[in-house]
């Protein structure tokens, strides 16, 4: 099972229920990533240079750096 990491800059790459890595606002300087499942899409534009903003199921909010897609 290969894992493909896809850019988080494009809305078309991200759907509710997808596993993603985000950077929360308070971690922007360090670049610390948080893993989670998308609960809500917060960015409405088709792309964003710093990543699409989402809310995770845990309630954390941040910009998507990578979308993690597991392939069989």
C-alpha distances in whole Angstrom, upper triangle without the diagonal:
4,7,10,13,16,20,21,25,24,25,23,20,20,21,22,19,17,15,17,19,23,26,29,32,33,31,31,33,31,27,26,23,22,19,19,19,22,25,27,27,30,31,32,32,30,29,30,30,29,26,26,28,26,27,24,25,26,29,28,29,28,26,23,22,18,16,12,10,7,6,5
4,6,10,13,16,19,22,22,23,21,18,19,20,21,19,16,15,16,17,21,24,27,30,31,28,29,30,28,25,24,21,21,18,19,19,21,24,26,26,29,29,30,30,27,26,27,27,26,23,24,26,25,26,24,24,26,28,27,27,26,24,20,19,15,14,10,8,6,5,7
4,7,10,13,15,18,19,20,19,15,16,17,19,16,13,11,12,13,17,20,23,26,28,25,25,27,25,21,20,17,17,14,15,16,18,21,23,23,25,25,27,27,24,23,24,23,22,20,21,22,21,22,20,21,23,25,24,24,22,20,17,15,12,10,7,6,5,6,9
4,6,10,12,15,15,17,16,12,13,15,18,16,13,11,11,13,16,19,22,25,27,24,24,26,24,20,20,17,17,15,16,16,17,21,22,21,23,23,24,24,21,20,21,20,20,17,18,20,20,22,20,22,23,25,23,23,21,19,15,13,9,8,6,5,6,7,11
4,7,9,12,13,15,14,10,12,14,16,15,12,10,9,10,13,15,19,22,23,21,20,22,21,17,17,14,15,13,14,14,15,19,20,19,21,20,22,21,19,17,17,17,16,14,15,17,17,19,18,20,21,23,21,20,17,15,11,9,6,5,5,6,9,11,14
4,6,9,9,11,11,7,9,12,15,15,11,11,9,10,12,15,18,21,23,21,20,22,21,17,18,15,16,14,15,15,15,18,18,16,19,17,19,18,15,13,14,14,14,11,12,15,15,18,17,20,22,22,20,19,16,14,10,8,5,5,7,8,11,12,16
4,6,7,10,10,7,9,13,16,16,13,12,10,10,11,13,16,18,21,19,17,20,19,16,17,14,15,15,15,16,15,18,18,15,17,15,17,15,13,10,11,10,10,8,10,13,14,17,17,20,22,22,19,17,14,11,8,6,5,6,9,11,14,16,20
4,6,7,9,7,7,11,13,14,11,11,8,9,9,11,14,15,18,17,15,18,18,14,15,13,13,13,13,13,12,15,14,12,13,11,14,13,11,9,9,9,8,5,6,9,10,13,14,17,19,18,16,14,11,8,5,5,5,6,10,12,16,18,22
4,7,9,8,9,13,15,17,14,15,12,12,11,12,15,16,19,18,16,19,19,16,17,15,16,16,17,17,15,17,16,12,13,10,12,10,9,5,5,6,7,4,6,9,12,15,16,20,21,21,18,15,12,9,7,7,8,10,13,15,19,21,25
4,5,6,7,11,14,16,14,15,13,14,14,15,18,19,22,21,19,22,23,19,20,18,19,18,18,17,14,17,15,12,13,10,11,9,6,4,7,9,10,7,7,10,12,16,17,20,22,21,20,17,14,11,9,10,10,10,14,15,19,20,24
4,5,5,8,11,14,12,14,13,14,14,16,18,19,23,22,20,24,24,21,22,19,19,18,17,15,12,14,12,9,10,8,8,7,5,6,8,11,12,9,6,9,10,14,15,18,21,20,18,16,14,11,10,12,12,11,14,15,19,20,24
4,6,8,11,14,12,14,14,16,16,19,21,23,26,25,23,27,27,23,24,21,21,19,18,16,14,16,14,11,13,12,11,10,7,8,11,14,15,12,10,13,13,16,17,20,22,22,21,19,17,15,12,14,13,11,14,14,17,18,22
4,7,11,12,9,11,10,13,14,17,19,21,24,23,22,25,25,21,21,18,18,16,15,14,12,15,14,12,14,13,13,13,10,10,12,14,14,11,10,13,12,15,16,18,21,21,20,18,16,13,10,11,9,7,10,10,14,15,19
4,7,9,7,9,8,11,12,15,17,19,22,21,20,24,24,20,20,17,16,14,13,11,8,11,10,8,11,11,12,12,11,11,12,15,14,10,8,10,9,12,12,14,17,17,16,15,13,11,9,11,9,7,10,10,14,16,19
4,6,6,9,10,13,14,17,19,21,24,23,23,26,26,23,22,19,17,15,13,10,7,9,8,8,11,12,12,14,13,14,15,18,17,14,11,12,10,11,11,13,16,16,16,15,15,14,11,14,12,10,11,11,14,16,19
4,6,9,10,14,14,17,18,21,23,23,23,27,26,23,22,19,16,14,11,8,5,5,6,7,11,13,14,16,15,16,18,20,19,15,12,12,9,10,9,10,13,13,14,14,14,14,12,15,14,11,13,13,15,18,20
4,7,9,13,14,18,19,22,24,23,24,27,26,23,22,18,15,12,9,6,5,6,9,10,14,16,17,19,18,19,20,22,21,17,15,14,11,11,9,9,12,14,14,15,15,16,13,16,14,11,11,11,13,15,18
4,6,10,12,16,17,20,23,21,22,25,24,21,19,16,14,11,8,6,6,9,10,11,14,16,17,18,17,17,18,20,19,15,13,14,11,12,10,11,13,15,15,15,14,14,11,13,11,7,7,8,10,13,16
4,7,10,14,15,19,21,19,20,23,21,18,16,13,11,7,6,5,6,10,12,13,16,17,19,20,19,18,19,20,18,15,14,14,11,12,9,10,12,14,13,14,13,13,10,11,9,6,5,7,9,13,16
4,6,10,12,16,18,16,16,19,18,15,13,10,8,6,6,6,7,11,12,12,14,15,18,18,17,16,16,17,14,11,11,11,10,11,9,11,13,14,12,12,10,10,7,8,6,4,5,9,11,15,18
4,7,10,13,15,12,13,16,14,11,10,6,5,5,7,9,10,13,14,14,15,16,19,19,19,17,16,16,13,10,11,11,10,11,10,13,13,14,11,11,9,8,6,6,5,6,8,11,14,17,20
4,6,10,12,10,10,13,12,9,8,5,5,7,8,10,10,13,13,12,13,13,17,18,18,15,14,14,10,9,9,8,8,9,9,12,12,12,9,8,5,5,4,5,7,9,11,15,17,21,24
4,7,8,6,6,10,9,6,6,5,6,9,11,13,13,16,15,15,14,15,18,19,19,16,14,13,10,9,11,9,10,11,11,15,14,13,10,8,5,5,7,7,10,12,14,18,21,24,27
4,6,5,6,10,10,9,8,8,8,11,12,14,14,15,15,14,13,14,18,19,20,18,15,15,11,11,12,9,10,10,11,14,13,11,8,6,4,7,9,10,13,15,17,21,23,27,30
4,5,5,9,10,9,10,11,11,14,16,18,17,18,17,16,14,15,18,19,21,18,15,15,11,12,13,10,12,12,14,17,16,14,10,8,6,8,11,13,16,18,21,24,27,30,34
4,6,8,9,9,9,11,12,15,17,19,19,20,20,19,17,18,22,23,24,22,19,18,14,15,16,14,15,15,16,18,16,15,11,10,9,11,14,15,18,20,22,26,28,32,35
4,6,5,6,6,8,9,13,15,18,18,20,20,20,18,19,23,23,24,21,18,17,13,14,16,14,15,15,16,19,17,16,12,11,9,11,13,13,16,18,20,24,26,29,33
4,6,5,7,9,11,15,17,20,19,21,20,19,18,18,21,21,22,19,15,14,10,12,14,13,15,16,17,20,19,18,14,12,9,10,12,11,15,18,20,24,26,30,33
4,6,8,11,14,17,20,23,23,25,24,23,22,21,25,24,25,22,18,16,13,15,18,17,19,20,20,24,22,21,17,16,13,13,15,14,17,21,23,26,29,32,35
4,5,9,12,15,18,22,22,24,24,24,23,23,26,26,26,23,20,18,15,16,19,18,19,20,20,23,21,21,17,16,14,14,15,14,16,20,21,25,27,30,33
4,6,10,13,16,19,19,22,22,21,20,20,23,23,23,20,17,15,12,13,15,15,16,18,17,21,19,19,15,14,11,11,12,10,13,16,17,21,23,27,30
4,7,10,13,17,18,20,21,20,20,21,24,25,25,22,19,18,14,14,16,16,16,16,16,18,17,17,13,13,11,12,12,11,13,15,16,20,22,25,28
4,7,10,13,14,17,18,18,18,19,22,23,22,20,18,17,13,13,14,14,13,14,13,15,14,15,12,12,9,10,9,8,10,12,13,16,19,22,25
4,7,10,12,14,16,16,17,18,22,23,23,21,19,19,15,14,14,13,12,11,10,12,11,12,9,10,9,10,9,10,10,12,12,16,18,21,24
4,7,10,13,15,15,17,18,22,23,22,21,20,20,17,15,15,14,12,11,9,11,10,12,10,11,11,11,10,10,10,10,9,13,14,18,21
4,7,9,12,13,15,17,20,22,21,20,20,21,18,15,14,13,10,9,6,7,8,10,9,10,11,12,10,12,11,10,10,13,14,18,20
4,6,9,11,14,16,18,20,20,19,19,21,19,16,14,13,10,9,5,6,8,10,10,11,12,13,11,13,12,10,10,12,13,17,19
4,6,7,10,12,15,17,17,17,17,19,17,13,11,10,7,6,5,6,9,10,10,10,10,11,10,13,12,10,11,13,15,18,21
4,7,10,13,15,18,18,18,19,21,19,16,13,11,7,6,5,5,8,8,10,10,12,13,13,16,16,14,15,16,18,21,24
4,6,9,11,14,15,16,16,19,17,14,11,9,6,5,7,8,11,10,11,9,11,12,12,16,16,14,16,18,20,23,26
4,6,8,10,11,12,13,16,15,11,8,7,5,7,9,11,14,12,12,10,10,10,10,14,14,13,16,17,21,23,26
4,6,9,11,12,12,15,13,11,7,5,5,7,11,13,15,12,12,9,9,9,11,15,16,16,19,20,24,26,30
4,6,8,8,8,12,11,9,6,5,7,10,13,16,18,16,15,11,10,9,11,14,15,15,19,21,24,26,30
4,7,8,10,13,14,12,8,9,10,13,16,19,21,19,18,15,14,13,14,17,18,17,21,22,26,28,31
4,6,7,11,12,11,8,10,12,16,19,22,24,21,20,17,15,13,14,16,17,17,21,22,26,28,31
4,7,11,12,10,9,11,13,17,19,22,24,23,22,18,17,14,13,15,16,15,19,20,23,25,28
4,7,9,7,7,10,13,16,19,22,24,22,20,17,15,11,11,12,14,14,18,19,23,24,28
4,6,5,6,9,12,16,18,22,23,21,19,15,13,9,10,11,13,14,18,20,24,26,30
4,6,8,11,14,18,20,24,24,23,20,17,13,10,10,10,13,15,19,21,24,26,30
4,7,9,12,15,17,21,21,20,17,14,10,7,8,8,11,14,17,20,23,26,30
4,6,9,13,14,18,19,18,15,12,9,5,5,6,9,11,14,17,20,23,27
4,6,10,12,16,17,16,14,11,8,5,5,8,10,11,14,17,20,23,26
4,7,10,13,15,13,11,7,5,4,6,10,12,12,16,18,22,24,28
4,6,10,11,10,8,6,6,6,7,11,12,12,14,17,20,23,26
4,7,8,6,6,4,7,9,10,13,14,14,16,18,21,24,27
4,5,5,5,6,8,10,10,13,14,13,14,16,18,22,25
4,5,7,10,12,14,14,17,17,15,16,17,19,22,25
4,6,9,12,15,15,17,18,17,17,20,21,25,27
4,6,10,13,14,17,18,18,19,21,23,27,29
4,7,10,12,14,16,16,17,20,22,26,29
4,7,9,12,14,15,17,20,23,26,29
4,7,9,12,13,16,19,22,25,28
4,6,9,11,14,17,20,24,27
4,6,7,10,13,17,20,23
4,7,10,13,16,19,23
4,6,9,13,15,19
4,6,10,13,16
4,7,10,13
4,6,10
4,7
4
